[in-house]
Amino acid sequence: MAGSTAPLLTALLKKATLDDDDEILKASNAALKKSKSDIVAQHAKIVALLKLERYADAARFVQDSGDDLKATAPLECAYALYKTGRFDDAADLAATSTSRGARHLQAQARYRLEDAGTAADLYRDLRTKPVAEEEVDLNVNQGAVDALSQWLGIVDPEQARRPGREDLEAFETAYNAACGSIARGELKQADLLLKRAEALCKYSDSLTDQEKREELLPIAAQELYVLQSLARTSDAEAIANELTLDGITDLSTRTIAHTNKIVLSSPSANPFLVHKALHSAPDIPPSDKLFSYQSILLHHNQKAADLQSLKFDGLVRSAAGETHKVGAASPETNLGSVFAAAALARNEVNKAAIKRVLPELEKRPADVGLLLTLVQMYVLTGNTASATDLVDRFLSRLDDASSDSDRALRSNPGLVSLAIALYHSQGRKADVKRELAKAASYWRQKPKAPSSLLRAAGSALLQSGTDEETRAAEEIFTKLLEQQQSPDKATIAGLIASQAAQGKRGNLQELAKLTSVDELVGEMDVDALESDGIPRSSNAIAAAQRAGSRKRKAAVDGATAKAKRVRKSRLPKNYDGSTKPDPERWLPMKDRSYYKPPKGKKKQKKAMREGGTQGGAVNEELDINAKPVASDGGGGGGKKKKGKGKK
């Protein structure tokens, strides 16, 4: 039966034009009714379905037809799977074919799976056998892969590819270069590149007016995000007013633009209306799904709207459900835990809020998001010691764990950075070095390690000076040198310093890459350094300035200091500014020269001074014949006026 249908289909295909896809589909269906295993009819049907853009029907037909069709037409079957969002199956099926088209499809599927490394290797392999008409497409796709690598943090920002002249020749490459700049945080450069992409698209000769409108909308949506991040609100509002969401064909891009427009208006908007608008976005099909870094941010915005609209109980319940669905260490779970903690705290940051959240951490001791939220709350309330203790206990529990996931979490760069920052705030330098060394010992065994963490660990171990830690620093810098495509000078310097500390001779080729000493000190003035003296640290200068500010400043050039005005409340009741103050005002009244005792006691005091004995005991040792000796000078009282008495 298959032999009788093959000539019929061959004749039909020879007569077919681009508008005959429906007829080809009808003929292939008629042939398959007679023989389901007719491979020629199956091939014709899958091609017709793809040309008619009936991708869901094509994917179902691939699954129903079995392995024979996949072996005969791997590219067509893989494309049907790719267009329905089954990127894993599409990449695996395309890998079974050696055709150039299948290699392109495999690279694109790996890109959508966020496997940027494999996608870059595939495009690099395609460039080894260049085809003239593919050069532009390869440049565009390579730029997209480079931007994805930077968004995912696979590439070190210092070693990331920077935009070149070739990126400014087409609007697609300029747009991809702008996305890479956004991933690196270089927003001003991204703004310039987006303007360049917009201009190239507007004045392109190869696009129709309709195509230009469709291509300009994603550029405007990306520019809206950049302007918001740069706090250029008025410019962002102008773009938002011109941006028509219905004209964006990609639902993922439309959702992002819709969200950015809501965020732009949310500070002054009703939180309940914002919540409704964010949750009213259309569902994104699997074939156009967001990348992970995009979906997490969208998820974050939705939960922030839930929090602002006081949906506290719902946030707590959804966090528990996400833990069971995607696992305890996933970004979605951590994000849900953060908002669940904020919901438990009722949007407050104080001691009472911390007490409400702490019991939840006891129930879920391995919840990283909950831990980070509590640490942040402690720091905001000024209790850094409790935050450090919380992190220490969390790390101790992970040290005792035996699973691979717990060990990976224990050495997570973000968690290690948090611990080090808290240790630094308390001056615990030994704990900083210990934590870095422990994380480095774990990552040294992994094929791909975080460069910044290893570099910090190597520098800390190198400063200690012990033989064991110096050898460990050498191993760390050697590992860094091996995994870097273009080693940076800090890594080379660390390796040579660790080798020199052990008396080893460094690699002369690597040493030549460092800046020479003569070049470093060439512009340095030795005489000026000697005349300036020993510089003081910034802390010492600040302390001296604080001490000087507490002292009274002397009058400049001997000038009389301005008299300080005394407040009226501190002056005596009968104060007269023209009268000279009494110089004896600080002495007790009885010791002052002008003191007059009461009249009744004057004669008694005089008798006491003259030796009167009436009413007193007699001292037998006194010489009654002794004559009084005249005094040379008066006492403090001086000569007193004679008071008036009775005559």
C-alpha positions as CSV (number, residue, x, y, z in Angstrom):
1,M,0.0,0.0,0.0
2,A,2.9,2.4,0.8
3,G,4.3,1.7,-2.7
4,S,1.1,2.8,-4.4
5,T,0.8,6.1,-2.4
6,A,4.4,7.2,-2.9
7,P,4.1,8.0,-6.6
8,L,0.8,9.8,-6.0
9,L,2.4,12.0,-3.3
10,T,5.5,12.6,-5.4
11,A,3.4,13.8,-8.3
12,L,1.3,16.0,-6.0
13,L,4.4,17.6,-4.4
14,K,5.8,18.4,-7.8
15,K,2.7,20.3,-8.8
16,A,2.4,21.9,-5.3
17,T,3.1,25.6,-4.7
18,L,3.4,27.6,-1.4
19,D,-0.4,28.0,-1.4
20,D,-1.1,24.3,-1.7
21,D,-0.4,23.3,1.9
22,D,-4.1,22.4,2.6
23,E,-4.2,20.2,-0.4
24,I,-1.0,18.4,0.6
25,L,-2.4,17.9,4.1
26,K,-5.6,16.4,2.7
27,A,-3.7,14.1,0.3
28,S,-1.4,12.9,3.1
29,N,-4.4,12.3,5.4
30,A,-6.1,10.2,2.7
31,A,-2.9,8.2,2.2
32,L,-2.5,7.6,6.0
33,K,-6.1,6.3,6.2
34,K,-5.0,3.5,3.9
35,S,-1.7,2.9,5.7
36,K,-0.7,4.6,9.0
37,S,2.9,3.5,8.6
38,D,3.4,5.2,5.2
39,I,6.5,7.2,6.0
40,V,6.3,9.4,2.9
41,A,2.7,10.4,3.8
42,Q,3.8,11.1,7.4
43,H,6.7,13.3,6.2
44,A,4.4,15.2,3.9
45,K,1.9,15.7,6.7
46,I,4.4,17.1,9.2
47,V,5.7,19.5,6.7
48,A,2.2,20.7,5.7
49,L,1.3,21.2,9.4
50,L,4.4,23.2,10.0
51,K,3.8,25.5,7.0
52,L,0.2,26.0,8.1
53,E,1.6,27.0,11.6
54,R,-0.5,24.3,13.3
55,Y,2.3,23.5,15.7
56,A,0.2,21.8,18.4
57,D,-1.2,19.4,15.8
58,A,2.2,18.8,14.4
59,A,3.7,18.0,17.9
60,R,0.8,15.5,18.6
61,F,1.4,13.9,15.2
62,V,5.1,13.4,16.0
63,Q,4.2,11.7,19.3
64,D,1.6,9.4,17.6
65,S,3.8,8.5,14.7
66,G,6.6,6.8,16.6
67,D,10.4,6.7,16.1
68,D,10.3,6.0,12.3
69,L,9.2,9.6,11.5
70,K,11.7,11.1,14.0
71,A,14.5,9.1,12.2
72,T,13.3,10.1,8.8
73,A,12.6,13.8,9.5
74,P,14.4,14.8,12.7
75,L,14.6,18.5,11.9
76,E,10.9,18.8,11.1
77,C,9.9,16.8,14.2
78,A,12.3,18.8,16.4
79,Y,10.9,22.1,15.1
80,A,7.4,21.0,16.0
81,L,8.4,20.2,19.5
82,Y,10.4,23.4,19.8
83,K,7.4,25.6,18.7
84,T,5.2,24.0,21.4
85,G,7.7,24.7,24.2
86,R,9.1,21.2,24.6
87,F,12.7,22.5,24.4
88,D,14.3,19.5,26.0
89,D,12.8,17.0,23.6
90,A,13.6,19.3,20.7
91,A,17.2,19.7,21.6
92,D,17.7,15.9,22.1
93,L,16.0,15.1,18.8
94,A,17.9,17.8,16.8
95,A,21.2,16.4,18.2
96,T,20.6,13.1,16.4
97,S,20.9,14.9,13.0
98,T,24.1,16.1,11.4
99,S,22.4,18.7,9.2
100,R,23.3,22.4,9.6
101,G,19.6,23.3,10.2
102,A,19.4,20.8,13.0
103,R,22.5,22.3,14.6
104,H,20.9,25.8,14.5
105,L,17.7,24.4,16.1
106,Q,19.6,22.6,18.8
107,A,21.5,25.8,19.7
108,Q,18.3,27.8,19.9
109,A,16.6,25.1,22.0
110,R,19.6,25.1,24.4
111,Y,19.4,28.9,24.6
112,R,15.7,28.7,25.6
113,L,16.7,26.1,28.2
114,E,19.2,28.6,29.6
115,D,22.1,26.3,28.7
116,A,24.2,29.1,27.5
117,G,27.5,27.2,27.5
118,T,26.2,24.5,25.1
119,A,24.5,27.1,22.9
120,A,27.7,29.1,22.6
121,D,29.7,26.0,21.7
122,L,27.2,25.1,19.0
123,Y,27.3,28.6,17.5
124,R,31.1,28.6,17.7
125,D,31.2,25.3,15.8
126,L,28.8,26.7,13.1
127,R,31.2,29.6,12.6
128,T,34.1,27.2,11.8
129,K,32.2,26.4,8.5
130,P,30.9,29.9,7.6
131,V,28.0,30.4,5.2
132,A,27.6,33.9,3.8
133,E,23.9,34.3,4.2
134,E,24.0,33.1,7.8
135,E,26.6,35.5,9.1
136,V,24.1,38.1,10.3
137,D,21.9,35.6,12.0
138,L,24.9,34.0,13.8
139,N,26.0,37.4,15.1
140,V,22.5,38.1,16.4
141,N,22.2,34.7,18.1
142,Q,25.7,34.9,19.5
143,G,24.9,38.3,21.0
144,A,21.7,36.9,22.6
145,V,23.7,34.0,24.1
146,D,26.3,36.4,25.5
147,A,23.6,38.5,27.2
148,L,22.0,35.4,28.6
149,S,25.3,34.2,30.1
150,Q,25.6,37.6,31.9
151,W,22.1,37.5,33.2
152,L,22.6,34.1,34.6
153,G,25.9,35.0,36.2
154,I,27.8,32.3,34.3
155,V,30.4,34.8,33.0
156,D,32.4,37.0,35.3
157,P,31.4,40.6,34.7
158,E,35.0,41.7,34.5
159,Q,35.6,39.2,31.6
160,A,32.3,39.7,29.8
161,R,32.4,40.7,26.2
162,R,31.9,44.4,25.7
163,P,30.0,46.0,22.8
164,G,32.1,46.5,19.7
165,R,31.8,48.3,16.4
166,E,30.2,45.3,14.8
167,D,27.4,45.4,17.3
168,L,26.3,48.8,16.1
169,E,25.7,47.8,12.5
170,A,22.2,46.2,12.9
171,F,19.4,46.9,15.3
172,E,19.2,43.3,16.5
173,T,22.9,43.2,17.6
174,A,22.6,46.7,19.2
175,Y,19.6,45.5,21.1
176,N,21.4,42.3,22.3
177,A,24.4,44.4,23.3
178,A,22.0,46.7,25.3
179,C,20.6,43.6,27.1
180,G,24.2,42.6,28.1
181,S,24.8,46.1,29.5
182,I,21.7,45.9,31.6
183,A,22.8,42.5,33.0
184,R,26.1,44.1,34.0
185,G,24.4,47.1,35.5
186,E,25.8,49.5,32.9
187,L,22.4,51.3,32.4
188,K,23.7,54.5,30.8
189,Q,25.5,52.5,28.1
190,A,22.3,50.4,27.7
191,D,20.3,53.5,27.1
192,L,22.7,54.7,24.3
193,L,22.6,51.2,22.7
194,L,18.8,51.1,22.8
195,K,18.6,54.5,21.1
196,R,21.0,53.2,18.5
197,A,18.9,50.1,17.9
198,E,15.7,52.3,17.7
199,A,17.4,54.5,15.0
200,L,18.7,51.6,13.0
201,C,15.2,49.9,13.0
202,K,13.4,53.1,12.0
203,Y,15.6,53.8,9.0
204,S,16.0,50.1,7.9
205,D,15.5,49.5,4.2
206,S,14.8,45.8,4.6
207,L,11.7,46.1,6.9
208,T,8.2,47.1,6.0
209,D,6.4,49.7,8.1
210,Q,4.4,47.0,9.9
211,E,7.6,45.1,10.7
212,K,9.2,48.3,12.0
213,R,6.3,48.9,14.3
214,E,6.5,45.3,15.6
215,E,10.3,45.5,16.2
216,L,10.2,48.9,17.8
217,L,7.8,47.8,20.6
218,P,10.2,45.4,22.4
219,I,12.9,48.1,22.1
220,A,10.6,50.6,23.8
221,A,9.6,48.1,26.5
222,Q,13.3,47.6,27.3
223,E,14.0,51.3,27.3
224,L,11.1,51.8,29.7
225,Y,12.8,49.5,32.2
226,V,16.2,51.3,31.8
227,L,14.7,54.8,32.3
228,Q,12.9,53.6,35.4
229,S,16.1,52.1,36.8
230,L,17.9,55.4,36.1
231,A,15.1,57.3,38.0
232,R,14.3,59.3,34.8
233,T,10.6,59.2,35.6
234,S,9.4,61.9,33.2
235,D,11.2,60.2,30.2
236,A,9.8,56.8,31.3
237,E,6.3,58.2,31.5
238,A,6.6,59.6,28.0
239,I,7.6,56.2,26.6
240,A,4.9,54.5,28.6
241,N,2.2,56.8,27.1
242,E,3.3,55.9,23.6
243,L,3.7,52.2,24.2
244,T,0.7,50.2,22.9
245,L,0.7,46.8,24.6
246,D,-1.8,45.2,22.1
247,G,0.7,45.7,19.3
248,I,3.3,43.4,21.0
249,T,2.9,39.9,19.5
250,D,5.1,38.1,22.0
251,L,3.1,37.5,25.2
252,S,6.2,37.4,27.3
253,T,7.3,40.8,26.1
254,R,3.8,42.2,26.5
255,T,3.6,40.9,30.1
256,I,7.0,42.6,30.9
257,A,5.9,45.9,29.4
258,H,2.5,45.7,31.2
259,T,4.3,45.1,34.5
260,N,6.7,48.0,34.0
261,K,3.9,50.4,33.2
262,I,2.1,49.4,36.4
263,V,5.3,49.8,38.5
264,L,5.8,53.2,37.0
265,S,2.4,54.3,38.3
266,S,2.2,52.3,41.5
267,P,3.7,54.8,44.1
268,S,0.6,57.0,43.8
269,A,-1.9,54.2,42.9
270,N,-4.4,52.3,45.0
271,P,-2.6,49.1,46.1
272,F,-5.7,47.0,45.5
273,L,-6.0,48.3,41.9
274,V,-2.3,47.5,41.4
275,H,-2.9,44.0,42.7
276,K,-5.8,43.5,40.3
277,A,-3.8,44.9,37.3
278,L,-0.8,42.7,38.0
279,H,-2.8,39.5,38.2
280,S,-4.9,40.4,35.1
281,A,-2.0,39.8,32.7
282,P,-2.7,37.0,30.1
283,D,-1.2,33.6,30.6
284,I,2.1,33.0,28.7
285,P,2.2,29.8,26.6
286,P,5.0,27.3,27.1
287,S,6.5,28.2,23.7
288,D,7.0,31.8,24.8
289,K,7.8,31.3,28.5
290,L,9.9,33.8,30.4
291,F,13.5,33.1,31.4
292,S,14.1,32.3,35.0
293,Y,15.5,35.7,36.0
294,Q,12.4,37.3,34.4
295,S,9.9,35.0,36.0
296,I,11.4,35.5,39.4
297,L,11.1,39.2,39.2
298,L,7.5,39.0,37.9
299,H,6.8,36.6,40.8
300,H,8.3,39.2,43.2
301,N,6.1,42.0,41.9
302,Q,3.0,39.9,42.3
303,K,3.9,39.0,45.9
304,A,4.8,42.6,46.7
305,A,1.3,43.6,45.5
306,D,-0.2,40.9,47.7
307,L,1.8,42.4,50.7
308,Q,0.6,45.9,50.0
309,S,-3.0,44.8,49.7
310,L,-2.7,43.1,53.1
311,K,-3.1,39.5,51.9
312,F,-1.0,38.2,54.8
313,D,-2.6,34.8,55.3
314,G,-2.5,34.0,51.6
315,L,1.3,34.7,51.4
316,V,2.0,32.4,54.3
317,R,0.0,29.6,52.8
318,S,1.5,30.0,49.3
319,A,5.0,29.9,50.8
320,A,4.3,26.5,52.4
321,G,2.9,25.2,49.1
322,E,5.9,26.4,47.1
323,T,8.3,24.5,49.4
324,H,6.5,21.2,48.7
325,K,6.3,21.9,44.9
326,V,9.8,23.1,43.9
327,G,12.0,22.2,46.9
328,A,13.5,24.0,49.8
329,A,16.5,25.6,48.1
330,S,15.0,27.0,45.0
331,P,14.8,30.7,44.3
332,E,11.0,30.6,44.2
333,T,10.9,29.1,47.7
334,N,13.3,31.6,49.1
335,L,11.4,34.5,47.6
336,G,8.1,33.1,49.0
337,S,9.7,32.7,52.5
338,V,10.8,36.3,52.4
339,F,7.3,37.6,51.7
340,A,5.8,35.1,54.2
341,A,8.1,36.5,56.9
342,A,7.0,40.0,56.0
343,A,3.4,38.9,56.2
344,L,3.9,37.4,59.7
345,A,5.6,40.7,60.7
346,R,2.6,42.6,59.4
347,N,4.8,44.9,57.4
348,E,6.6,46.1,60.6
349,V,10.3,46.1,61.5
350,N,10.6,46.1,65.3
351,K,11.2,43.7,68.2
352,A,7.6,42.6,68.3
353,A,7.7,41.7,64.6
354,I,10.9,39.7,65.1
355,K,9.2,37.7,67.9
356,R,6.4,36.9,65.6
357,V,8.7,35.6,62.9
358,L,11.3,33.7,65.0
359,P,8.9,30.7,65.8
360,E,8.5,30.1,62.1
361,L,12.3,29.6,61.7
362,E,12.2,27.0,64.5
363,K,9.6,25.1,62.4
364,R,11.7,25.4,59.2
365,P,15.3,25.6,60.3
366,A,16.7,25.1,56.7
367,D,14.7,27.9,55.2
368,V,17.2,30.4,53.7
369,G,14.7,33.0,52.8
370,L,13.3,33.1,56.3
371,L,16.9,33.4,57.7
372,L,17.8,36.3,55.5
373,T,14.6,38.2,56.4
374,L,15.3,37.8,60.1
375,V,18.9,38.9,59.7
376,Q,17.8,42.0,57.8
377,M,15.2,42.8,60.6
378,Y,17.9,42.4,63.3
379,V,20.3,44.7,61.4
380,L,17.6,47.3,60.8
381,T,16.8,47.4,64.5
382,G,20.5,47.7,65.4
383,N,21.0,44.2,66.8
384,T,23.9,43.0,64.7
385,A,25.0,40.6,67.4
386,S,21.8,38.6,67.3
387,A,21.9,38.5,63.5
388,T,25.4,37.1,63.6
389,D,24.4,34.5,66.2
390,L,21.5,33.4,64.0
391,V,23.8,32.9,61.0
392,D,26.3,31.0,63.1
393,R,23.7,28.6,64.3
394,F,22.4,28.1,60.8
395,L,25.8,27.4,59.4
396,S,26.5,25.0,62.3
397,R,23.4,23.0,61.4
398,L,24.6,22.8,57.8
399,D,28.1,21.6,58.9
400,D,26.5,18.6,60.6
401,A,24.4,17.8,57.5
402,S,25.4,14.9,55.2
403,S,23.4,15.5,52.0
404,D,25.1,17.1,48.9
405,S,22.4,19.8,48.7
406,D,23.1,20.9,52.2
407,R,26.9,21.0,51.6
408,A,26.3,23.0,48.5
409,L,24.1,25.4,50.4
410,R,26.7,25.7,53.2
411,S,29.3,27.0,50.7
412,N,26.8,29.1,48.7
413,P,28.6,32.4,47.8
414,G,25.7,34.5,48.9
415,L,25.4,32.9,52.3
416,V,29.2,33.0,52.8
417,S,29.2,36.7,51.8
418,L,26.5,37.4,54.4
419,A,28.5,35.7,57.2
420,I,31.7,37.6,56.2
421,A,29.9,40.9,56.2
422,L,28.5,40.3,59.7
423,Y,31.9,39.2,61.0
424,H,33.5,42.3,59.5
425,S,31.0,44.5,61.3
426,Q,32.2,43.0,64.6
427,G,35.9,42.9,63.8
428,R,36.1,39.1,63.8
429,K,39.0,38.8,61.3
430,A,39.9,35.2,62.3
431,D,36.3,34.1,61.6
432,V,36.4,35.8,58.2
433,K,39.5,33.9,57.2
434,R,38.1,30.6,58.6
435,E,34.9,31.0,56.7
436,L,36.6,31.9,53.4
437,A,39.0,29.0,53.8
438,K,36.1,26.5,54.4
439,A,34.2,27.7,51.4
440,A,37.3,27.6,49.2
441,S,38.1,24.0,50.2
442,Y,34.6,23.0,48.9
443,W,34.8,25.0,45.6
444,R,38.3,23.8,44.8
445,Q,36.8,20.4,44.1
446,K,34.2,21.7,41.7
447,P,34.8,22.2,37.9
448,K,33.3,25.7,37.9
449,A,33.9,27.9,41.0
450,P,32.9,31.5,41.8
451,S,35.9,33.6,41.0
452,S,35.3,36.4,43.5
453,L,35.0,34.0,46.4
454,L,38.2,32.1,45.5
455,R,40.1,35.4,45.0
456,A,39.0,36.7,48.4
457,A,39.8,33.3,50.1
458,G,43.3,33.2,48.5
459,S,44.1,36.8,49.5
460,A,43.0,36.1,53.1
461,L,45.1,32.9,53.4
462,L,48.1,34.6,51.8
463,Q,48.1,37.3,54.5
464,S,48.4,34.9,57.4
465,G,52.0,33.8,56.5
466,T,51.8,30.2,57.7
467,D,53.2,27.5,55.4
468,E,50.0,25.5,55.3
469,E,47.8,28.4,54.4
470,T,50.3,29.8,51.9
471,R,50.2,26.4,50.1
472,A,46.4,26.5,50.2
473,A,46.4,30.0,48.7
474,E,48.7,28.8,45.8
475,E,46.2,26.0,45.1
476,I,43.3,28.4,45.0
477,F,45.0,30.8,42.6
478,T,46.1,27.9,40.4
479,K,42.5,26.8,40.2
480,L,41.4,30.3,39.3
481,L,44.0,30.5,36.6
482,E,42.9,27.3,35.1
483,Q,39.2,28.2,34.8
484,Q,39.7,31.7,33.5
485,Q,39.8,32.2,29.8
486,S,41.8,35.4,30.1
487,P,43.3,35.5,33.6
488,D,43.1,38.9,35.4
489,K,46.2,40.5,37.0
490,A,44.9,40.0,40.6
491,T,44.9,36.2,40.1
492,I,48.4,36.2,38.5
493,A,49.7,38.4,41.3
494,G,48.2,36.2,44.0
495,L,49.7,33.1,42.4
496,I,53.2,34.6,42.1
497,A,53.0,36.0,45.7
498,S,52.0,32.6,47.1
499,Q,54.9,30.9,45.2
500,A,57.4,33.5,46.3
501,A,56.4,33.1,49.9
502,Q,57.4,29.5,49.7
503,G,60.7,30.2,48.0
504,K,59.5,29.0,44.6
505,R,60.3,30.6,41.3
506,G,57.1,31.9,39.6
507,N,56.1,31.4,36.0
508,L,58.0,34.0,34.0
509,Q,55.3,34.1,31.2
510,E,52.6,34.9,33.7
511,L,54.9,37.4,35.5
512,A,55.4,39.3,32.3
513,K,51.7,40.0,32.2
514,L,51.9,42.1,35.3
515,T,52.7,45.8,35.3
516,S,56.4,46.4,35.9
517,V,57.6,48.1,39.1
518,D,59.3,50.9,37.1
519,E,56.0,51.7,35.4
520,L,54.1,51.7,38.7
521,V,56.5,54.1,40.5
522,G,57.5,56.0,37.4
523,E,55.4,59.1,38.2
524,M,56.1,59.0,41.9
525,D,58.0,62.0,43.5
526,V,60.2,60.6,46.2
527,D,61.3,64.0,47.5
528,A,57.6,65.1,47.9
529,L,56.9,61.9,49.8
530,E,59.8,62.5,52.2
531,S,58.8,66.2,52.8
532,D,55.1,65.2,53.4
533,G,56.1,62.9,56.2
534,I,54.2,59.8,57.4
535,P,50.6,59.9,56.3
536,R,47.9,59.3,58.9
537,S,45.1,56.9,58.3
538,S,41.6,58.2,57.6
539,N,40.4,57.0,61.0
540,A,43.2,58.9,62.8
541,I,42.4,62.1,60.8
542,A,38.7,61.8,61.6
543,A,39.4,61.2,65.3
544,A,41.6,64.3,65.4
545,Q,39.0,66.4,63.7
546,R,36.3,65.2,66.2
547,A,38.7,66.1,69.1
548,G,39.4,69.5,67.7
549,S,35.7,70.3,67.2
550,R,35.1,69.7,70.9
551,K,37.7,72.3,72.0
552,R,37.2,76.1,72.0
553,K,38.9,77.9,69.2
554,A,41.4,80.5,70.1
555,A,41.0,84.1,68.9
556,V,42.6,84.6,65.5
557,D,45.7,86.8,65.4
558,G,45.3,87.8,69.0
559,A,42.0,89.4,68.5
560,T,39.7,89.6,71.4
561,A,37.2,86.8,71.5
562,K,33.6,87.9,71.3
563,A,31.9,87.9,74.7
564,K,29.5,85.1,75.2
565,R,26.0,86.3,75.8
566,V,24.6,85.1,79.1
567,R,21.0,84.1,79.3
568,K,18.7,86.2,81.5
569,S,17.6,83.2,83.4
570,R,21.1,82.7,84.8
571,L,21.7,86.3,86.1
572,P,21.1,87.4,89.7
573,K,17.8,89.0,90.6
574,N,19.1,92.5,91.1
575,Y,21.9,92.3,88.6
576,D,23.4,95.6,87.4
577,G,25.8,95.3,84.5
578,S,27.5,98.7,85.3
579,T,28.6,97.6,88.8
580,K,31.8,95.7,89.3
581,P,31.2,92.3,90.8
582,D,32.4,91.6,94.4
583,P,35.8,89.9,94.3
584,E,35.1,88.1,97.6
585,R,31.8,86.7,96.4
586,W,33.2,83.2,96.3
587,L,34.2,83.2,100.0
588,P,31.8,82.2,102.8
589,M,30.1,85.3,104.4
590,K,32.0,85.0,107.7
591,D,35.4,85.1,105.9
592,R,34.6,88.2,104.0
593,S,36.3,91.5,105.1
594,Y,33.1,93.4,105.4
595,Y,31.2,90.8,107.5
596,K,29.4,92.2,110.6
597,P,28.4,89.7,113.3
598,P,25.0,90.1,115.0
599,K,24.9,92.8,117.8
600,G,24.1,90.4,120.6
601,K,27.1,88.2,120.0
602,K,29.7,90.9,119.5
603,K,30.6,91.3,123.2
604,Q,30.8,87.6,123.8
605,K,33.2,87.1,120.9
606,K,35.3,90.0,122.2
607,A,35.5,88.5,125.6
608,M,36.4,85.1,124.1
609,R,39.2,86.8,122.2
610,E,40.4,88.6,125.4
611,G,40.5,85.4,127.4
612,G,37.4,85.7,129.4
613,T,36.7,82.7,131.7
614,Q,33.3,83.2,132.9
615,G,31.4,80.0,132.6
616,G,34.4,78.1,131.2
617,A,37.1,75.7,132.4
618,V,40.5,77.1,133.4
619,N,43.7,75.7,131.8
620,E,46.3,75.3,134.5
621,E,49.2,75.3,132.1
622,L,48.6,78.8,130.9
623,D,51.0,81.5,132.0
624,I,49.0,84.2,133.7
625,N,51.9,86.6,133.7
626,A,52.5,86.4,130.0
627,K,52.0,89.6,128.1
628,P,50.2,89.7,124.8
629,V,52.4,90.1,121.8
630,A,51.4,92.8,119.4
631,S,50.3,91.5,116.0
632,D,52.3,92.7,112.9
633,G,49.4,92.7,110.5
634,G,45.8,92.4,110.3
635,G,44.0,89.2,109.4
636,G,41.7,88.7,106.5
637,G,39.1,90.9,108.1
638,G,41.3,94.0,108.3
639,K,40.3,97.1,110.3
640,K,36.6,97.3,111.1
641,K,34.4,100.3,111.8
642,K,33.1,100.8,115.4
643,G,29.5,100.0,115.6
644,K,27.1,102.3,117.3
645,G,26.0,101.3,120.9
646,K,24.1,102.7,123.8
647,K,25.7,105.5,125.7
